[in-house]
Amino acid sequence: MSIESEKDLLALQKIGRIVANCLQTMGRALEPGMTTRELDEIGGKFLALHGATSAPKLTYNFPGFTCISVNEEAAHGIPGDKILAASDLVNIDVSAELGGYFADTGGSFIIPPESTLKRNLCLATKRALELAMNAAQAGRPLNHIGRAIESHARKHNLTVIENLGSHGVGRALHEEPGFIPGFYDPKDQRILRENQVITIEPFLSTGARQVFETGDGWTLSTTKRYLTAQYEHTMVITKGRPLIMTLPA
């Protein structure tokens, strides 16, 4: 969608703040011995308390309120009986709808103790998001987003998951522009527009370039050799730095 009024902006900020606070609440609750279903229930209760509806449930009938992916899993992990352990890398993706507006956010958390590998992967991925947002300005090529992410990954000897990417959002969970790659695609001629609403969500890995379905119909994973981190914001494109909708209060 494109922001057309102050009402649009305020509504998007409201649902953006809800999903951001939900993500942080879930992150703080992480501890060894809990199941991913128990973690998901914390997110589901938070969304319900604030009048929001889980976007993956609403849009795709996803079997959980949030997506929770552990270690080699990169995205769309189904909450269930998996027991979290110390040092696990846990990605939580929270998206929700309120009053016809959708926002999407995500982040990777490490249950202590942290290994140097996992900590550096998370720091590099978070920085890749910052650099990509700096590149996302009205009038600039959309592929500058992927160029910023890929360039930063290479500096840290990391790879980009090429079959996962960012997307438009706002009036639905997934909108135009469609797939926004996390790598530089010189053939992509799309231009970012002022007031356009998109996500940016780099997926950086310790060596993988592709994810594959694990057989449950949802979870996307690499092999156990590799780890993947992801951070995501919903934002509004401006002539300068984007306006981030998914900041916690």
RACOR-V791052 format. One record per residue. N is the residue number from 1. RES is the residue in one letter. SS is DSSP state (helix for helix, strand for strand, loop for the rest). PHI is phi in degrees with one decimal (999 if undefined). D_CENTER is the distance of its C-alpha to the mean C-alpha in Angstrom with 2 decimals. Layout:
# RACOR-V791052
N:RES:SS:PHI:D_CENTER + N:RES:SS:PHI:D_CENTER
This chain:
# RACOR-V791052
1:M:loop:999:18.12 + 2:S:strand:-120.0:20.01 + 3:I:loop:-70.5:20.98 + 4:E:loop:-114.7:24.70 + 5:S:loop:-157.3:25.80 + 6:E:helix:-62.4:25.40 + 7:K:helix:-60.5:24.83 + 8:D:helix:-58.6:21.72 + 9:L:helix:-63.4:20.32 + 10:L:helix:-65.2:21.31 + 11:A:helix:-66.8:19.95 + 12:L:helix:-68.9:16.48 + 13:Q:helix:-63.5:16.68 + 14:K:helix:-65.1:17.88 + 15:I:helix:-71.3:15.15 + 16:G:helix:-63.2:12.55 + 17:R:helix:-66.7:14.53 + 18:I:helix:-63.7:14.74 + 19:V:helix:-67.9:11.12 + 20:A:helix:-65.5:10.84 + 21:N:helix:-68.3:14.10 + 22:C:helix:-62.8:13.26 + 23:L:helix:-58.8:10.47 + 24:Q:helix:-67.7:13.16 + 25:T:helix:-61.8:15.84 + 26:M:helix:-66.1:14.40 + 27:G:helix:-61.7:13.87 + 28:R:helix:-69.4:17.47 + 29:A:helix:-82.7:18.77 + 30:L:loop:-59.2:17.92 + 31:E:loop:-159.5:21.26 + 32:P:loop:-59.6:23.09 + 33:G:loop:97.5:24.75 + 34:M:loop:-83.0:22.44 + 35:T:strand:-92.1:21.04 + 36:T:helix:-66.3:17.52 + 37:R:helix:-65.7:19.21 + 38:E:helix:-62.7:20.52 + 39:L:helix:-65.0:17.17 + 40:D:helix:-63.9:15.84 + 41:E:helix:-63.4:19.05 + 42:I:helix:-62.0:18.40 + 43:G:helix:-64.8:15.24 + 44:G:helix:-61.7:17.33 + 45:K:helix:-67.2:20.18 + 46:F:helix:-64.1:18.28 + 47:L:helix:-61.2:17.03 + 48:A:helix:-62.2:20.60 + 49:L:helix:-59.5:22.20 + 50:H:loop:-102.1:20.63 + 51:G:loop:76.8:21.46 + 52:A:loop:-96.0:18.02 + 53:T:strand:-115.1:17.39 + 54:S:strand:-55.7:14.56 + 55:A:helix:-68.7:13.15 + 56:P:helix:-64.2:12.87 + 57:K:helix:-66.1:16.36 + 58:L:helix:-64.0:17.69 + 59:T:helix:-86.8:16.59 + 60:Y:helix:-123.0:16.86 + 61:N:loop:55.2:18.79 + 62:F:loop:-64.9:16.24 + 63:P:loop:-81.7:18.16 + 64:G:loop:177.2:16.17 + 65:F:loop:-81.3:14.68 + 66:T:loop:-134.3:11.25 + 67:C:strand:-99.4:9.88 + 68:I:strand:-127.4:11.11 + 69:S:strand:-120.1:11.48 + 70:V:strand:-119.4:14.21 + 71:N:loop:56.7:15.55 + 72:E:loop:-70.9:15.98 + 73:E:strand:-71.0:13.62 + 74:A:strand:-105.6:10.41 + 75:A:strand:-162.5:8.79 + 76:H:loop:62.9:10.32 + 77:G:loop:-64.6:12.66 + 78:I:loop:-83.3:15.31 + 79:P:loop:-63.0:16.46 + 80:G:loop:-166.6:20.08 + 81:D:loop:-88.0:22.86 + 82:K:loop:-60.4:21.18 + 83:I:strand:-94.5:22.39 + 84:L:loop:-76.9:20.32 + 85:A:loop:-125.6:22.37 + 86:A:loop:-55.5:22.87 + 87:S:loop:76.8:20.89 + 88:D:loop:-63.3:18.20 + 89:L:strand:-96.4:14.73 + 90:V:strand:-119.9:12.43 + 91:N:strand:-100.1:8.69 + 92:I:strand:-119.5:7.93 + 93:D:strand:-117.6:5.57 + 94:V:strand:-119.2:7.69 + 95:S:strand:-136.8:8.80 + 96:A:strand:-154.5:12.48 + 97:E:strand:-122.0:15.54 + 98:L:strand:-149.2:18.46 + 99:G:loop:62.1:21.51 + 100:G:loop:88.5:20.16 + 101:Y:strand:-116.1:17.12 + 102:F:strand:-119.2:13.46 + 103:A:strand:-136.7:10.42 + 104:D:strand:-140.8:6.73 + 105:T:strand:-145.6:4.74 + 106:G:strand:-167.1:3.68 + 107:G:strand:-166.1:6.23 + 108:S:strand:-107.3:9.00 + 109:F:strand:-127.8:12.48 + 110:I:strand:-113.9:15.89 + 111:I:loop:-75.3:18.69 + 112:P:loop:-56.8:21.76 + 113:P:loop:-81.6:23.54 + 114:E:loop:-89.6:21.19 + 115:S:loop:-85.7:22.27 + 116:T:helix:-61.0:22.45 + 117:L:helix:-59.7:20.53 + 118:K:helix:-68.4:17.45 + 119:R:helix:-62.2:17.73 + 120:N:helix:-67.2:18.14 + 121:L:helix:-61.9:15.23 + 122:C:helix:-66.1:12.87 + 123:L:helix:-62.8:14.86 + 124:A:helix:-66.6:14.81 + 125:T:helix:-69.1:11.09 + 126:K:helix:-62.8:10.81 + 127:R:helix:-68.0:13.82 + 128:A:helix:-60.1:12.61 + 129:L:helix:-62.4:10.02 + 130:E:helix:-60.1:13.15 + 131:L:helix:-65.9:15.36 + 132:A:helix:-66.6:13.42 + 133:M:helix:-65.3:13.46 + 134:N:helix:-61.2:17.14 + 135:A:helix:-84.7:17.78 + 136:A:loop:-92.3:16.40 + 137:Q:loop:-127.3:19.66 + 138:A:loop:-55.2:21.68 + 139:G:loop:91.3:24.16 + 140:R:loop:-90.0:22.45 + 141:P:strand:-61.8:21.47 + 142:L:loop:-61.8:17.93 + 143:N:helix:-71.7:18.24 + 144:H:helix:-67.5:18.48 + 145:I:helix:-63.0:14.68 + 146:G:helix:-64.1:14.86 + 147:R:helix:-63.2:18.07 + 148:A:helix:-65.0:16.74 + 149:I:helix:-66.1:14.00 + 150:E:helix:-63.8:16.60 + 151:S:helix:-62.0:19.33 + 152:H:helix:-69.5:17.70 + 153:A:helix:-60.1:16.83 + 154:R:helix:-62.0:20.48 + 155:K:helix:-60.9:21.84 + 156:H:loop:-107.9:20.46 + 157:N:loop:56.2:21.54 + 158:L:loop:-115.0:18.09 + 159:T:strand:-114.1:16.99 + 160:V:strand:-104.0:14.18 + 161:I:loop:-72.5:13.09 + 162:E:loop:-85.6:14.72 + 163:N:loop:-104.5:14.13 + 164:L:loop:-127.3:10.34 + 165:G:strand:-159.9:9.17 + 166:S:strand:-90.0:8.11 + 167:H:strand:-167.0:10.23 + 168:G:strand:-73.3:12.40 + 169:V:loop:-158.1:12.04 + 170:G:loop:141.6:14.57 + 171:R:loop:-97.4:17.37 + 172:A:loop:-151.5:15.45 + 173:L:loop:-67.8:12.00 + 174:H:loop:-127.1:12.49 + 175:E:strand:-134.8:15.11 + 176:E:strand:-70.3:16.79 + 177:P:strand:-67.5:16.10 + 178:G:strand:-69.9:15.05 + 179:F:strand:-46.5:13.46 + 180:I:strand:-107.4:12.74 + 181:P:strand:-67.9:13.33 + 182:G:loop:-90.0:12.19 + 183:F:loop:-133.2:15.94 + 184:Y:loop:-80.0:18.97 + 185:D:loop:-115.3:20.59 + 186:P:loop:-65.5:23.92 + 187:K:loop:-82.2:24.67 + 188:D:loop:-78.5:21.86 + 189:Q:loop:-100.1:23.93 + 190:R:loop:-67.9:21.62 + 191:I:strand:-118.1:21.90 + 192:L:loop:-72.9:19.59 + 193:R:loop:-114.0:21.35 + 194:E:loop:-61.3:21.89 + 195:N:loop:76.0:20.28 + 196:Q:strand:-69.9:17.81 + 197:V:strand:-109.0:14.48 + 198:I:strand:-139.4:11.41 + 199:T:strand:-102.3:7.73 + 200:I:strand:-126.6:7.37 + 201:E:loop:-146.7:4.85 + 202:P:loop:-66.8:7.64 + 203:F:strand:-114.1:8.46 + 204:L:strand:-105.8:11.76 + 205:S:strand:-131.7:14.42 + 206:T:loop:-79.7:17.88 + 207:G:loop:165.3:19.50 + 208:A:loop:-81.6:17.93 + 209:R:loop:-120.8:17.31 + 210:Q:loop:-137.9:16.74 + 211:V:loop:-114.0:15.38 + 212:F:strand:-136.7:17.69 + 213:E:strand:-71.8:18.09 + 214:T:loop:-91.5:19.67 + 215:G:loop:111.6:22.02 + 216:D:loop:-93.8:20.63 + 217:G:loop:89.0:19.38 + 218:W:loop:-137.4:15.65 + 219:T:loop:-64.5:14.55 + 220:L:strand:-111.4:13.70 + 221:S:strand:-141.6:15.15 + 222:T:loop:-97.9:17.03 + 223:T:loop:-78.8:20.48 + 224:K:loop:-68.2:21.18 + 225:R:loop:-68.2:22.23 + 226:Y:loop:-121.6:18.75 + 227:L:loop:-120.5:15.71 + 228:T:strand:-135.6:12.11 + 229:A:strand:-121.1:9.55 + 230:Q:strand:-146.3:5.94 + 231:Y:loop:-133.6:4.95 + 232:E:strand:-145.5:3.48 + 233:H:strand:-129.7:6.53 + 234:T:strand:-93.7:8.68 + 235:M:strand:-148.0:11.96 + 236:V:strand:-109.7:15.50 + 237:I:loop:-74.8:17.25 + 238:T:loop:-129.7:20.58 + 239:K:loop:-76.6:23.38 + 240:G:loop:-122.1:22.06 + 241:R:loop:-69.7:18.84 + 242:P:loop:-59.1:16.26 + 243:L:strand:-87.3:16.36 + 244:I:strand:-83.2:13.22 + 245:M:loop:-88.3:13.01 + 246:T:loop:-105.3:10.58 + 247:L:loop:-103.5:12.96 + 248:P:loop:-68.9:14.59 + 249:A:loop:-74.0:18.29
